Amino acid sequence: MEMRVPVSDGTIEGYLAEPQGPGPHPGIVVIHDLFGLSKDARTITDRFATDGYLALSPNMYSRGGLVRCVKSVFTQLFARTGRAFDDIEASRKVLTDRTDCTGKIGIVGFCMGGGFALVAAAREFDASAPYYGAMPKDLAATLEGACPIVASYGQKDFSLKGAADTLTAELEQREIPHDVKEYPGAGHGFANQIMPPPFNTLRKFVGMSYDAEATEDAWQRVDAFFQEHLK
Protein backbone atom coordinates (compact mmCIF):
# COMPACT_ATOMS: atom_id res chain seq x y z
CA MET A 1 0.00 0.00 0.00
CA GLU A 2 1.08 3.57 -0.59
CA MET A 3 2.15 5.48 2.52
CA ARG A 4 3.99 8.55 3.75
CA VAL A 5 7.29 8.01 5.53
CA PRO A 6 8.05 10.61 8.24
CA VAL A 7 11.47 12.21 7.64
CA SER A 8 13.35 15.17 9.09
CA ASP A 9 11.83 17.70 6.68
CA GLY A 10 8.30 16.33 6.47
CA THR A 11 7.31 13.11 4.70
CA ILE A 12 8.31 11.20 1.58
CA GLU A 13 6.46 8.67 -0.53
CA GLY A 14 6.81 5.00 0.26
CA TYR A 15 5.31 1.63 -0.58
CA LEU A 16 4.61 -0.84 2.23
CA ALA A 17 3.89 -4.54 1.74
CA GLU A 18 2.66 -6.55 4.73
CA PRO A 19 2.92 -10.34 5.09
CA GLN A 20 -0.03 -12.47 6.07
CA GLY A 21 -0.39 -13.53 9.68
CA PRO A 22 -0.21 -11.62 12.96
CA GLY A 23 3.59 -11.57 13.22
CA PRO A 24 5.79 -10.22 14.50
CA HIS A 25 7.79 -10.23 11.27
CA PRO A 26 11.33 -9.16 10.40
CA GLY A 27 11.51 -6.05 8.25
CA ILE A 28 13.24 -5.17 5.01
CA VAL A 29 13.92 -1.73 3.52
CA VAL A 30 13.90 -2.07 -0.29
CA ILE A 31 15.86 0.59 -2.19
CA HIS A 32 14.79 0.99 -5.81
CA ASP A 33 17.03 1.24 -8.84
CA LEU A 34 17.87 4.26 -10.99
CA PHE A 35 14.34 4.37 -12.41
CA GLY A 36 12.60 5.04 -9.13
CA LEU A 37 9.71 3.54 -7.20
CA SER A 38 8.34 1.80 -10.28
CA LYS A 39 5.96 -1.10 -10.77
CA ASP A 40 9.02 -3.36 -10.70
CA ALA A 41 10.12 -1.99 -7.32
CA ARG A 42 6.63 -2.51 -5.92
CA THR A 43 6.49 -6.06 -7.29
CA ILE A 44 9.81 -6.89 -5.60
CA THR A 45 8.58 -5.36 -2.34
CA ASP A 46 5.39 -7.44 -2.55
CA ARG A 47 7.40 -10.60 -3.08
CA PHE A 48 9.39 -10.01 0.11
CA ALA A 49 6.08 -9.69 1.96
CA THR A 50 4.91 -12.97 0.43
CA ASP A 51 8.04 -14.56 1.89
CA GLY A 52 7.16 -13.31 5.37
CA TYR A 53 8.88 -9.93 5.63
CA LEU A 54 7.43 -6.53 6.46
CA ALA A 55 8.79 -4.66 3.44
CA LEU A 56 9.02 -0.92 2.87
CA SER A 57 10.38 0.81 -0.23
CA PRO A 58 10.94 4.57 0.14
CA ASN A 59 10.81 6.79 -2.94
CA MET A 60 14.31 8.27 -3.08
CA TYR A 61 13.06 10.83 -5.63
CA SER A 62 10.13 12.10 -3.56
CA ARG A 63 11.33 15.70 -3.55
CA GLY A 64 11.12 16.30 -7.28
CA GLY A 65 11.12 13.13 -9.33
CA LEU A 66 13.85 11.26 -11.19
CA VAL A 67 15.04 14.08 -13.44
CA ARG A 68 15.44 16.61 -10.65
CA CYS A 69 16.69 14.24 -7.94
CA VAL A 70 18.85 11.55 -9.55
CA LYS A 71 22.06 13.61 -9.60
CA SER A 72 21.81 14.69 -5.96
CA VAL A 73 20.88 11.19 -4.80
CA PHE A 74 23.88 9.67 -6.59
CA THR A 75 26.11 12.43 -5.18
CA GLN A 76 25.01 11.50 -1.67
CA LEU A 77 25.56 7.81 -2.41
CA PHE A 78 29.18 8.36 -3.47
CA ALA A 79 29.75 10.74 -0.54
CA ARG A 80 28.23 8.12 1.80
CA THR A 81 26.27 10.83 3.59
CA GLY A 82 23.30 13.12 3.09
CA ARG A 83 19.53 13.28 3.14
CA ALA A 84 19.16 10.05 1.14
CA PHE A 85 20.74 8.10 3.98
CA ASP A 86 18.51 9.95 6.46
CA ASP A 87 15.50 8.79 4.43
CA ILE A 88 16.73 5.20 4.57
CA GLU A 89 17.20 5.43 8.32
CA ALA A 90 13.71 6.94 8.67
CA SER A 91 12.32 3.98 6.71
CA ARG A 92 14.15 1.55 8.99
CA LYS A 93 12.66 3.32 12.02
CA VAL A 94 9.13 3.10 10.59
CA LEU A 95 9.53 -0.69 10.59
CA THR A 96 11.18 -1.02 14.01
CA ASP A 97 8.46 1.13 15.60
CA ARG A 98 5.69 -1.21 14.47
CA THR A 99 4.33 -3.72 16.95
CA ASP A 100 4.20 -6.39 14.25
CA CYS A 101 7.96 -6.11 13.59
CA THR A 102 10.57 -8.20 15.39
CA GLY A 103 13.09 -5.37 15.29
CA LYS A 104 15.37 -7.34 12.97
CA ILE A 105 15.75 -5.28 9.79
CA GLY A 106 17.51 -6.04 6.52
CA ILE A 107 18.17 -3.83 3.52
CA VAL A 108 18.13 -4.78 -0.15
CA GLY A 109 18.85 -2.58 -3.14
CA PHE A 110 19.13 -2.78 -6.91
CA CYS A 111 21.55 -0.83 -9.13
CA MET A 112 21.64 2.59 -7.43
CA GLY A 113 19.82 1.01 -4.51
CA GLY A 114 22.44 -1.72 -4.39
CA GLY A 115 25.06 0.92 -3.74
CA PHE A 116 22.99 2.30 -0.87
CA ALA A 117 22.47 -1.20 0.53
CA LEU A 118 26.21 -1.84 0.53
CA VAL A 119 27.05 1.44 2.27
CA ALA A 120 24.18 1.03 4.76
CA ALA A 121 25.46 -2.40 5.78
CA ALA A 122 27.70 -0.65 8.29
CA ARG A 123 24.79 1.25 9.82
CA GLU A 124 21.89 -0.10 11.86
CA PHE A 125 20.84 -3.02 9.67
CA ASP A 126 21.09 -6.72 10.54
CA ALA A 127 21.71 -8.00 6.98
CA SER A 128 22.26 -6.42 3.58
CA ALA A 129 21.60 -7.65 0.03
CA PRO A 130 23.12 -5.38 -2.63
CA TYR A 131 22.33 -6.29 -6.23
CA TYR A 132 24.96 -4.92 -8.68
CA GLY A 133 25.47 -1.76 -6.67
CA ALA A 134 28.27 0.74 -7.27
CA MET A 135 31.42 -0.03 -5.29
CA PRO A 136 32.51 2.77 -2.92
CA LYS A 137 35.96 4.19 -3.61
CA ASP A 138 36.99 3.45 -0.05
CA LEU A 139 35.46 0.00 0.25
CA ALA A 140 37.57 -0.95 3.27
CA ALA A 141 36.30 1.99 5.32
CA THR A 142 32.74 1.41 4.11
CA LEU A 143 32.74 -2.15 5.41
CA GLU A 144 34.05 -1.39 8.89
CA GLY A 145 31.44 -2.78 11.28
CA ALA A 146 29.24 -4.05 8.45
CA CYS A 147 26.44 -6.54 9.01
CA PRO A 148 26.30 -9.86 7.07
CA ILE A 149 26.13 -9.28 3.31
CA VAL A 150 24.65 -11.35 0.47
CA ALA A 151 25.60 -9.76 -2.86
CA SER A 152 24.79 -10.56 -6.50
CA TYR A 153 26.55 -9.45 -9.68
CA GLY A 154 26.44 -10.23 -13.40
CA GLN A 155 29.59 -11.35 -15.18
CA LYS A 156 28.64 -9.25 -18.22
CA ASP A 157 28.24 -6.12 -16.10
CA PHE A 158 31.35 -4.32 -17.38
CA SER A 159 30.70 -1.34 -15.11
CA LEU A 160 31.38 -3.63 -12.12
CA LYS A 161 34.04 -5.91 -13.56
CA GLY A 162 35.80 -7.74 -10.73
CA ALA A 163 33.45 -6.31 -8.09
CA ALA A 164 32.39 -9.72 -6.76
CA ASP A 165 35.98 -10.84 -6.16
CA THR A 166 36.95 -7.49 -4.63
CA LEU A 167 34.01 -7.51 -2.25
CA THR A 168 34.57 -11.14 -1.30
CA ALA A 169 38.21 -10.47 -0.42
CA GLU A 170 37.32 -7.50 1.79
CA LEU A 171 34.56 -9.39 3.58
CA GLU A 172 36.79 -12.41 4.19
CA GLN A 173 39.54 -10.21 5.56
CA ARG A 174 37.08 -8.71 8.07
CA GLU A 175 35.42 -12.07 8.81
CA ILE A 176 32.02 -10.65 7.92
CA PRO A 177 29.48 -13.40 7.12
CA HIS A 178 28.79 -13.25 3.42
CA ASP A 179 27.52 -14.90 0.26
CA VAL A 180 28.77 -13.18 -2.90
CA LYS A 181 28.01 -14.62 -6.33
CA GLU A 182 28.69 -13.55 -9.90
CA TYR A 183 26.31 -14.94 -12.52
CA PRO A 184 27.81 -16.00 -15.89
CA GLY A 185 25.85 -14.58 -18.80
CA ALA A 186 24.01 -12.00 -16.68
CA GLY A 187 24.53 -8.28 -17.03
CA HIS A 188 23.70 -5.19 -15.02
CA GLY A 189 20.09 -5.04 -13.86
CA PHE A 190 19.49 -8.76 -14.41
CA ALA A 191 16.89 -8.93 -11.61
CA ASN A 192 14.83 -5.92 -12.72
CA GLN A 193 12.16 -7.04 -15.16
CA ILE A 194 9.87 -4.09 -15.78
CA MET A 195 11.23 -0.80 -17.07
CA PRO A 196 9.43 2.22 -18.55
CA PRO A 197 9.85 3.16 -22.21
CA PRO A 198 12.12 4.25 -23.84
CA PHE A 199 14.55 2.53 -21.49
CA ASN A 200 13.58 -0.98 -22.63
CA THR A 201 15.30 -0.42 -25.98
CA LEU A 202 18.31 1.21 -24.37
CA ARG A 203 18.61 -1.65 -21.90
CA LYS A 204 18.87 -4.26 -24.65
CA PHE A 205 21.38 -2.11 -26.53
CA VAL A 206 23.80 -2.02 -23.59
CA GLY A 207 23.27 -5.65 -22.60
CA MET A 208 21.13 -5.11 -19.51
CA SER A 209 18.51 -7.76 -20.19
CA TYR A 210 16.48 -9.54 -17.52
CA ASP A 211 17.82 -12.99 -16.61
CA ALA A 212 15.10 -15.17 -15.07
CA GLU A 213 17.41 -18.00 -14.03
CA ALA A 214 19.91 -15.72 -12.32
CA THR A 215 17.08 -13.76 -10.70
CA GLU A 216 15.50 -16.85 -9.17
CA ASP A 217 18.81 -18.21 -7.92
CA ALA A 218 19.70 -14.86 -6.36
CA TRP A 219 16.26 -14.64 -4.76
CA GLN A 220 16.69 -18.05 -3.12
CA ARG A 221 20.14 -17.09 -1.85
CA VAL A 222 18.92 -13.79 -0.44
CA ASP A 223 15.91 -15.39 1.23
CA ALA A 224 18.04 -18.14 2.79
CA PHE A 225 20.56 -15.57 3.99
CA PHE A 226 17.85 -13.36 5.47
CA GLN A 227 16.21 -16.39 7.07
CA GLU A 228 19.49 -17.06 8.84
CA HIS A 229 20.26 -13.51 9.93
CA LEU A 230 16.84 -11.88 10.37
CA LYS A 231 14.59 -14.68 11.66
C-alpha positions, 0 to 999 in steps of 0.5 A: 500500500502507498504510505507517507514516511516521516522524515526530518523535513516532512514526509516522503512517498513510500510503498509498504507490503505486509505479510499475512499472519499476525507476526511479528515479522522481520523487516526489510527496507527495499531501495529501488534502482535508478528508475525510481519507485516503479511497478518493478520496485513494488512487485519486488517489495510485494514478493518479500512480503509474500516470503514473510517480511514486512517490506518498505520501499521509500521513494528516493526521488520524492522531492522532485522526481527522477530528473530533478533528484537523480544527480543529488541522490547519486552524489550522496551515495558516493559521498556516503552521507546526506539526506538520502541516507537519512530517508533510509534510516527513517524507513528503517525506524518506521519498521522497528516502531511497528508492533508487528515487527521483530526489530530485525531489519535487513536492507536490499537494493538494486543498481543505485539502490544496491550501492545504498544497501552496501554502504548502509550495511555498516549502519543499523541493519542486521543484513544487507543484500546489494544487487549490482550496486556501485562499489565505494571508492573506499570499500575498506572503510565502508565495510568497517562494522558491516552486518552480514552481506549477500551480494549478487553481480552479473559477469557481463556487467562491465561497469562492475568488472571484478566487483564480486571478487573485490568484495569477497576479499574485503569481507573475508579479511574482516570475517564478515558473514557473506555470500557473494556470487557472480552470474555467468551470462548475466549483465547489469540489472538482471533482476529488474524485469519491468522498465518504462519506455524508452529505457527498454530499448536502451537496456537491450542495446547495452546488454542489460537484459532480464535474466530469469534463471539468475534472478531466481537463484539470487532470490533463493540465496537472499531469502536463505541468507535473510532467514538465517540472519533476520529470523 
